[in-house]
Amino acid sequence: MFRSHVLICGGTGCHSNKSDTVKAEFLKQIKAKGLENDVQVVTTGCFGLCAVGPIVIVYPEGTFYSRMTVEDVAEIVEEHLIKGRIVERKLHKDEKTEVATKSLSDTNFIKKQTRVALRNCGVINPENIDEYIGTDGYQALIKCITEYTPQQVIDVIKASGLRGRGGAGFPTGVKWQFAKDQPGDIKYVCCNADEGDPGAFMDRSVLEGDPHALLEAMAIAGYAIGSNHGYIYVRAEYPIAVQRLNIAARQAKEYGLLGKNVLGTGFDFDIDIRLGSGAFVCGEETALMTSIEGNRGEPRPRPPFPAVKGLFGKPSILNNVETYANVAQIILKGPEWFKSMGTEKSKGTKVFALGGKITNTGLVEIPMGTPLRTVIDDIGGGVPNGKKFKAAQTGGPSGGCIPAEHFDIPIDYDNLISIGSMMGSGGMIVMDEDNCMVDIAKFFLKFTVDESCGKCTPCRIGNRRLLEYLDKITSGRATLQDLDDMEKLCYYIKENSLCGLGQTAPNPVLSTLRYFRDEYIAHVVDKKCPAGVCKSLTQYVITDKCIGCSACSRKCPVNAISGVIKEKFTIDESKCIKCGVCASTCKFGAIIKK
């Protein structure tokens, strides 16, 4: 038995901040002090508060150290692990009060969260199946295959009200029922772990921190619909997730929890892992299945739906990682427990990847119906640098912007759709007063244009035309008629595209037109970008504060600034590339952006 455990975040965020070298230093220092039999160092998944990584938590005290570096390790070992004294300077400090917080659970970031899908992330070693089993892992699978009929399993999922967390919010139990009711001996269970939305990393974190939760849930789904084989489609850009998935699958097979004759019950279920090459369109279920089959990832017309004719032409179900991460807990704790969280039509919790202009970047899991204000201000710590909240983009390229006027909206599927946004897979990007909403719409549309598979004309051509309209607007060449024509084109694309990618691509444009039309008009009529973001509509001016030091002139990359020493300098607009180097160079605030 170890007297202390040092848990080190091994998620991608902290790993990119060299948490692996912090771990190596802990092992080195612990060995040097002869503490190998007293202290165990454990790599976990994401703790959630990515903004302050690398994170280290020391148990049994639960002491929460943030922004750890290799240089800090020796002090932690000497003071905390040997002398029992907490190293105060490395404790996490509240973003507003600057008061040190000794435990992660005491932070404002965690207090208002309810963790179901993320329950084991940051708690267990994801590469050790025994630790998963120690948190009731695989008990739900055993319960299903020894106590329930397949129909009873589906009835539990139906009764829970679980809806797909991948974007559309389709009832999970209903989807499973459709597949179960189809004739045939060969059926497939698929998982979408491709997660292509900009700023989204929810599924990645579950895979990295609790991979067995996915494997167990897919086996339960296989038992429920009559399938003996599953496929996990995960993007190759998630190397840590892929590695831990492979380790988990191997361990589960060694323990008889996957493969032939699971736990001697006569139920067979195996899982293959397929790597995606990062095509956003493969988040669409039929395109994903087409890619697994070895073909170019393009969507297929529906109907027939995958539950009738899916992977390899057989009845198939597809859910994303977060959806599956709820299944085992629903089986163990019952549908009423799950239904006790959330709203009437949106049950349970939802995980969001909180990013952008926000103090506490990271993973947030909240009950459905939680107000947006709670997520941004209480959990996220608010918009930094004294700036005002302007909007939150949810649903990625398929979603829309939630403006400040809806800051108190309860977050659930129907509420977000009613204001022109959508839940999506769970990315939430916060914007402040310095963001140009026309530029935001342009960013997401450019992403969609780049990711379109090109199979259908409305998406392939229509979205490119939309992007051309936005280019005209941000460069000051558009007219008010262009705004009307652009809006009409949005609705045409939504109504005529083949798959969800094209059908939802105009959403960022429509939502910004709806709530920030004044910014569009300013670009078109006044030829101004109110946020000063669009370069073609921005002008740098040297004011009377200029003392003629020539620093700006010397730094200008295109020699657009000239003048006489100790006299006011000027900018040649015909040469200026609007890079802003001059303004950042001036120590006297003499150069302003208009």
MARNUDREN-721574 format. One line per 4 residues: number of its first residue (from 0); for each residue z, x, y of C-alpha. Coordinates in steps of 0.02 Angstrom, whole numbers, always signed. Each point is the difference from the previous one (the first is absolute). Example, Ala and Ser with C-alpha at 12.3 -4.5 7.8 and 13.67 -1.06 7.14 Angstrom:
2
0 = +390,+615,-225 | -33,+69,+172
END
This chain:
594
0 = +0,+0,+0 | -42,+60,+175 | +125,-23,+141 | -136,-10,+132
4 = -182,-52,+7 | -121,+57,+134 | -142,-126,+16 | -155,+65,+88
8 = -144,-112,+52 | -156,+44,-97 | -115,-130,+77 | -162,+53,+82
12 = +72,-9,+177 | +146,+117,-33 | -104,+106,-118 | -122,+32,+143
16 = +151,+60,+100 | +40,+126,-137 | +139,-92,-91 | -54,+96,-155
20 = +50,+165,+83 | +165,-79,+53 | +31,-46,-182 | -45,+176,-58
24 = +124,+72,+125 | +137,-117,-60 | -29,+56,-179 | +3,+182,+55
28 = +161,-18,+101 | +87,-103,-134 | -41,+130,-131 | +58,+141,+115
32 = +168,-88,+22 | +19,-36,-185 | -6,-188,+23 | -133,-41,-131
36 = +123,-97,-107 | +79,-90,+147 | -146,-55,+108 | -163,-80,-53
40 = -153,-2,+112 | -110,-154,-22 | -172,-39,+70 | -18,-185,+42
44 = -130,-113,+76 | -6,-53,+182 | +165,-49,+84 | -99,-100,+127
48 = +45,+81,+165 | -151,+114,+7 | +23,+41,+185 | +146,+118,-33
52 = -55,+89,-159 | +26,+104,-97 | +152,-102,-53 | +143,+62,-110
56 = +143,-110,-60 | +154,+76,-82 | +99,-106,-123 | +134,-59,-38
60 = +31,-7,+188 | -174,-68,+38 | -16,+118,+148 | -168,-20,+86
64 = -77,+160,+68 | -164,-13,+96 | -138,+119,+56 | +57,+129,-126
68 = -74,+175,+5 | +14,+147,-117 | +113,+85,+128 | +126,-145,-10
72 = +26,+10,-188 | +123,+145,-10 | +116,-87,+123 | -4,-164,-97
76 = +39,+91,-162 | +141,+104,+74 | +81,-132,+109 | -32,-162,-93
80 = -20,+44,-183 | +130,+138,-5 | +125,-41,+138 | -24,-189,+4
84 = -34,-4,+187 | -144,-106,+66 | -124,+95,+108 | +5,-113,+153
88 = -148,+76,+91 | -121,-51,-139 | +58,-180,-14 | -126,-131,+52
92 = +30,-64,+176 | -33,-178,+55 | -161,-7,+102 | +82,-94,+144
96 = +184,+47,+3 | -19,+179,-66 | +154,-35,-108 | -4,+90,-167
100 = -16,-108,-156 | +77,+68,-158 | -87,-118,-123 | -180,-60,-10
104 = +64,-175,-40 | +92,-2,+168 | -156,+30,+104 | -77,-143,+98
108 = -160,+41,-93 | +74,-52,-168 | +130,-133,+46 | -122,-144,+23
112 = -110,+44,-148 | +6,-80,-172 | -71,+115,-133 | -82,-74,-154
116 = -166,+89,-21 | +77,+158,+73 | +167,-17,-90 | -15,+165,-95
120 = -95,+101,+130 | +113,+140,+60 | +129,-46,-133 | -68,+69,-165
124 = -101,+147,-60 | -171,-80,-27 | -45,+130,-131 | +147,-44,-112
128 = -18,-159,-102 | +185,+3,-44 | +45,-27,+183 | -115,-151,+9
132 = +76,-70,-159 | +171,+31,+77 | -44,-125,+139 | -44,-137,-127
136 = -175,+68,-22 | -105,-77,-140 | +134,-132,-32 | -117,-133,+71
140 = -140,+52,-118 | +119,-7,-149 | +61,-171,+56 | -178,-66,+15
144 = -65,+58,-169 | +159,-46,-97 | +60,-160,+86 | -147,-80,+92
148 = -168,-67,-51 | -147,+58,+108 | -4,-171,+83 | +185,+10,+41
152 = -28,+167,+87 | -137,-76,+107 | +109,-151,+38 | +136,+116,+67
156 = -123,+90,+113 | -71,-166,+60 | +174,-69,+35 | +45,+154,+103
160 = -138,-34,+126 | -59,+181,-6 | -164,+21,+93 | -116,+149,-3
164 = +55,+139,+118 | -174,+75,+13 | -59,-109,+143 | -63,-171,-52
168 = +170,-65,-58 | -66,-93,-153 | +139,-66,-115 | +27,+130,-135
172 = +54,-120,-137 | -153,-110,+28 | -114,+150,-16 | +84,+51,-163
176 = -14,-179,-65 | -188,-3,+32 | -23,+159,-103 | +115,-57,-140
180 = -95,-164,-19 | -167,+88,-26 | -59,+18,-181 | -27,+171,-77
184 = +98,+141,-80 | -40,+132,+133 | +77,-16,+172 | +50,+128,+131
188 = +145,+29,+119 | -53,+98,+155 | +98,+77,+143 | -71,+35,+172
192 = +86,+160,+55 | -144,+51,+113 | +84,-50,+165 | -134,+38,+129
196 = +68,-76,+162 | +27,+127,+139 | +186,+28,+22 | +48,-80,-167
200 = +105,+96,-127 | +107,-134,-85 | -79,+6,-172 | -8,+189,+4
204 = +186,+8,+28 | +39,-116,-145 | -111,+103,-115 | +85,+160,+57
208 = +176,-68,-6 | +2,-127,-142 | -156,+13,-111 | +82,-80,-153
212 = +23,-162,+98 | -189,-17,+3 | -24,+44,-183 | +134,-123,-56
216 = -72,-141,+105 | -176,+29,-63 | +62,-6,-179 | +88,-165,+39
220 = -162,-67,+75 | -94,+58,-155 | +120,-94,-113 | -14,-155,+110
224 = -190,-14,+5 | -37,+69,-174 | -63,+172,+50 | +24,+165,-91
228 = -73,+114,+134 | +30,+38,+182 | -85,+106,+133 | +80,+75,+155
232 = -130,+39,+134 | +82,+127,+116 | -81,+103,+136 | -22,+184,-37
236 = +71,+41,+173 | +173,-45,-69 | +31,+156,-107 | +190,-19,-11
240 = -17,-183,-50 | -130,+41,-132 | +106,+140,-71 | +155,-110,-14
244 = -99,-144,-73 | -66,+114,-137 | +175,+66,-36 | +70,-177,-6
248 = -137,-63,-117 | +28,+147,-118 | +188,-29,-3 | -19,-187,-29
252 = -112,+34,-150 | +124,+126,-70 | +137,-132,+13 | -108,-132,-85
256 = -11,-106,+158 | -189,+16,+11 | -132,+16,-134 | -8,-74,-174
260 = +138,-117,-61 | +111,+8,+155 | +182,+17,-59 | -51,-63,-172
264 = -41,-174,+66 | -183,-1,-51 | -57,-3,+181 | -128,+133,+46
268 = -28,+54,+179 | -72,+160,+71 | -48,+55,+175 | -139,+111,+66
272 = +1,+79,+173 | -163,+5,+96 | -22,+100,+161 | -91,-77,+147
276 = -96,+105,+123 | +68,-85,+156 | -125,-140,+27 | +86,-137,+101
280 = -112,-134,-76 | +77,+37,-171 | +154,-91,+60 | -101,-158,-31
284 = +35,-54,-178 | -177,-13,-68 | -52,+165,+83 | +153,+84,-76
288 = -45,-63,-173 | -180,+53,+23 | +62,+175,+43 | +113,+8,-154
292 = -153,-43,-104 | -82,+158,+66 | -118,-80,+124 | -14,+11,+189
296 = +143,-98,+77 | -85,-158,+64 | +68,-178,-1 | -71,-134,-112
300 = -28,-182,+49 | +143,-118,-41 | +8,-113,-99 | +18,+47,-138
304 = +169,+70,+51 | +75,+148,-93 | +123,-111,-93 | -154,-73,-86
308 = -119,+148,+2 | +71,+161,+66 | +13,+179,-64 | -138,+35,-129
312 = -41,-185,+9 | +169,-51,-73 | +139,-108,+75 | +102,+113,+113
316 = +140,-5,+128 | +22,+117,+147 | +156,+22,+105 | +54,+140,+115
320 = +147,+118,-27 | +124,-94,+109 | -34,-165,-88 | +35,+78,-169
324 = +156,+87,+69 | +83,-171,+20 | -36,-64,-176 | +137,+82,-103
328 = +135,-49,+124 | -60,-181,-3 | +10,-2,-190 | +175,+76,-2
332 = +78,-94,+146 | -97,-162,-12 | -122,-93,+111 | +137,-84,+101
336 = +66,+170,+56 | -173,+49,+63 | -27,-169,+83 | +165,+18,+93
340 = -86,+129,+111 | -142,-40,+117 | -73,-163,+65 | -58,-162,-78
344 = -176,+63,-36 | +30,+187,+2 | +136,+51,-122 | +85,+167,-24
348 = -18,+157,+103 | -145,+98,+72 | -20,+188,+22 | -77,+65,+160
352 = -55,+175,+48 | +60,+10,+179 | -98,+121,+108 | -79,+30,+169
356 = +102,-9,+162 | +167,-26,-87 | +159,+104,-8 | +38,-20,-185
360 = -162,+28,-94 | +20,-43,-182 | +11,-129,-138 | +82,-167,+36
364 = +36,-139,-126 | +57,-164,+76 | +20,-181,-57 | -151,-106,+42
368 = +32,-94,+162 | +85,+145,+88 | -50,-2,+185 | -118,+135,+59
372 = +126,+47,+135 | +127,+45,-135 | -124,+116,-83 | -55,+86,+161
376 = +163,+9,+99 | +142,-4,-126 | -75,+88,-150 | -136,+100,+85
380 = +108,+55,+146 | -121,-68,+129 | -146,+77,+93 | +43,+179,+54
384 = -7,+81,+172 | +47,-158,+94 | -170,-78,-29 | -28,-187,-22
388 = -52,-79,-165 | -178,-62,+13 | -55,-51,-174 | +20,+29,-186
392 = -150,+13,-113 | +30,-71,-174 | -121,-10,-144 | -98,+155,+49
396 = -187,-21,+28 | +13,-174,-76 | +142,-56,+113 | +32,-30,+182
400 = +115,+43,+143 | +163,-91,+33 | +30,+1,+189 | +166,+7,+91
404 = -4,-189,+26 | +27,-19,-188 | +135,+134,-10 | +122,-123,-81
408 = -119,-72,-130 | +75,-8,-176 | -107,+111,-111 | -78,-91,-147
412 = -173,-36,-67 | -33,-163,+92 | +77,+47,+167 | -104,+157,+16
416 = -161,-92,-45 | +41,-134,+129 | -3,+129,+141 | -159,+87,-58
420 = +76,+142,-102 | +46,+17,-183 | +128,+82,-111 | -122,+116,-86
424 = +73,+129,-115 | +137,+39,+126 | -54,+126,+130 | +79,-33,+171
428 = -59,+108,+144 | +94,-19,+163 | -87,+21,+168 | +70,+21,+175
432 = -66,-20,+177 | -101,+160,-13 | -113,-72,-136 | -168,-77,+45
436 = -25,-154,-110 | -189,+12,+11 | +13,+177,-64 | +116,-59,-141
440 = -127,-131,-54 | -135,+133,+7 | +103,+118,-109 | +24,-127,-139
444 = -179,-61,+7 | -67,+177,-11 | +108,+23,-155 | -74,-158,-78
448 = -178,+50,+42 | +27,+169,-82 | +78,-81,-154 | -125,-142,-26
452 = -86,+15,-168 | -160,-67,+79 | -35,-130,-134 | -11,-151,+116
456 = -91,-9,+166 | +132,-91,+104 | +124,+140,-30 | -121,+147,-4
460 = -98,-47,+155 | +113,-125,+87 | +151,+113,+16 | -108,+141,+64
464 = -66,-117,+135 | +180,-46,+42 | +42,+184,+19 | -149,+21,+117
468 = +69,-140,+109 | +168,+88,+8 | -85,+164,+43 | -88,-87,+146
472 = +165,-74,+59 | +97,+164,-5 | -139,+94,+86 | -16,-127,+143
476 = -174,-62,-47 | +44,-176,-63 | -16,-170,+82 | +103,-159,-16
480 = -142,-71,-106 | +29,+143,-121 | +179,-60,-24 | -60,-175,-47
484 = -136,+67,-115 | +125,+119,-83 | +120,-142,-35 | -137,-105,-79
488 = -50,+146,-110 | +180,+19,-59 | +1,-176,-70 | -170,+22,-81
492 = +59,+156,-92 | +160,-87,-57 | -95,-148,-70 | -141,+93,-88
496 = +66,+165,-69 | +11,+21,-188 | +178,+65,-17 | +166,+9,+90
500 = -43,+163,+87 | -142,-78,+99 | +82,-170,+18 | +153,+74,+86
504 = -81,+147,+91 | -19,-96,+167 | +186,-46,+3 | +56,+146,+112
508 = -138,-46,+124 | +41,-185,-2 | +188,+24,+18 | -17,+122,+145
512 = -126,-116,+84 | +124,-142,-22 | +153,+86,+71 | -71,+140,+108
516 = -159,-73,+71 | +52,+61,+173 | -19,+179,-62 | -176,-38,-61
520 = -43,-77,+167 | +70,+150,+93 | -114,+113,-102 | -152,-111,+30
524 = +23,-61,+179 | +108,+132,+84 | -66,+145,-105 | +181,+55,-25
528 = +106,+33,-152 | +174,-64,+51 | +85,+119,-123 | -106,+148,+54
532 = -57,+33,-179 | -188,-29,+4 | -72,+163,+67 | -160,-72,+71
536 = +103,-114,+112 | +128,+131,+50 | -3,+111,+153 | +110,+150,+41
540 = +37,+22,+185 | +83,+146,+91 | +122,-66,+130 | +71,+76,+160
544 = +141,+75,-103 | -121,+138,-50 | +53,+171,+68 | -159,+89,-55
548 = +78,+107,-136 | -163,-11,-104 | +93,-22,-166 | -100,-157,-40
552 = -163,+85,+42 | +36,+145,-114 | +44,-116,-145 | -146,-121,+17
556 = -113,+25,-152 | -159,-55,+91 | +29,+77,+172 | +6,-171,+84
560 = +137,+49,+124 | -31,+108,+152 | +81,+46,+165 | +74,+135,+110
564 = +169,+77,-36 | +143,-84,+97 | -113,-147,+41 | -25,-166,-90
568 = -116,+12,-151 | -127,-132,-54 | -69,-66,-165 | -188,-19,-29
572 = -11,-168,-91 | -174,+40,-66 | +72,+146,-99 | +172,-69,-45
576 = +21,-43,-186 | +166,-92,+28 | +96,+116,-115 | +158,-6,+107
580 = +34,+188,-10 | +9,+10,+190 | +135,-133,+14 | +106,+78,-136
584 = -20,+172,+79 | +49,-49,+178 | +186,+35,+32 | +3,-99,+161
588 = -61,-170,-62 | -149,+14,+116 | -127,-65,-126 | +6,-184,-48
592 = -100,-108,-119 | -78,-157,+75
END
